């Protein structure tokens, strides 16, 4: 009888642990959302822009997580990496790719860099209120930039 109770309780605990492991929340942000297609931009140019933006998406996901949990070192490191990323240059005569992007895109790109600098400063100061404001402005710039990319002008 004692063996039966031990086996039954062990089996119950094992089943409970298996169910808990299967139902545990994921630790990663799923990046399944894709931005709508800007129909006015030819597919080849969209592919080039998309390749440049993939890293930006990965960095932004990491920055969001670091900001939310107030990992100041992670915030500073990630925002600094984003700040240091090569920017798309304003178009010059004959520049096919950058000429397809509206001027607002380049202004917002510059604005994002300025906001990222403020995010880095707020993280270095361990100032959560300033960090929240700077990150909010950076995020607002991202949304506005995406709208400019899709529509051809800033909203």
N, C-alpha and C positions, 0 to 999 in steps of 0.2 A: 504494500500500500504506500509506504514512504517513497519508494522508487517511482511509483506512478505519479505522485504529487510533484516530485522534483522534475520529472520529464514534462508533465503538463505545464508547470509554471515556466520552465525553461523555454518550451515551445511558444508559450504566450508572449514571453519577453522577446524572443527572436522575431516573431511575427510583428509585434509592435515596433521594434527597431527597424525592420525592413520597410514597413509602411511609412514610418517617420522619414527615413532616408529617401524614399521615392517621392514624398510630398514636400520635401524641404524647398524653400524658395531658392531661385537661382541667384548667384552672386554677381552676375554680369548684366549689364544693360543690353537688351536685345536691340540690335541695329537693323531691323528689318524695314523700317520706313524709308522709302525712297522719295526724293523730291520729284515733283512734276516735271515734265519735259518742256523746255522752252522751244516751241515749234519754229520760231524764227531763226534759230541757230542751227546750222547744218549738223548732221550726226557726227561727222569727223571732229568738228570743233567741240561739240558737246562731250565727246569721249575724252578729249584733251583736258577740258575743264573738270570733268568728273574725276579724272585721275589725280588732278591737283587737289581736289576737295575731299577725297577719301581720307587722307591723313588729317585734314582739318576736322572731319567728323569724328575720327577716333580720339583726337586730342580734346575736342569739345566734350565728348562723353566722359573722358577721364577728369576734365576740369569740373564738370557738374558734380561728379561723385566727391571729388576732393573739397569743393566748396561746401557741399551739404553737410559733410562730416567734420568740417573745419580742420582739415589736414593742411595747415598753413604751409608746411614745407612742400607738400605735393601740389598745392595751388600755385605757389611761387615757381616751382620747377615747370609745371605744365603750361602756365600762362607765359612764362619766359620762353619756352620752346615755341609756343604759338606766335609770340611776338617776333622771334628770330626767323620764322619761316619766310622763304623768299616770296615777295608779293608779285602779283601780276602787274606788269608795267603798263602805264598809260599808252594808248596806241600812237604809233608814228605812221607817217604816210606809207601805205602799202602793207601794213600789219593786218593780216586777215583775221587772226584769232581775237586779239584784244580790241580790234575795231568793231567786232560784233557785240561787245559789252557796252552798256550805257555808261556815260560819265559818272552817274550816281554810284555805280558799282565801285569805281576807283575812289570816290570820296568816302564811301562807307568803309572800304578796305582800310583807308587811312584812319578813319574814326575808330575802327575796331582795334587797331594797334594802340591808339591813344588810351582806349578803355582797358586794354590788356595791361598797359603800363600801370594804370591805377590799381588793377587787381593785384599785380605784383607788389606794389607799395603797401596796399592794405594787408596783404598776407605777411609781409615782412614786419609790419607793425602789430600783427595779431589783433587787428581791429575788425570784429565781426560786422558791425554796422556799416563801416566803410567798404568792407569786402562785399557785402550784400548789394550795396548801391552800385559799386563799380561792375560787379558781375551782372547785375540787372541791366546796366547800360550796354555792356558788351553783348548780352543776349538780345537786347532790343535792336542793336546794330545788325546782328546776324539775321534776324527775321526781316528787317527792312531790306537788307542786301539780297536775300533770297527773292523777295518780292520784286526788287529792281531787276534781277536776273531774269525772272520769269516774264515780267511785263515789258521790260525794255526801258522803264523809267521808275524813279523812286515814288512810292505811294505818298 
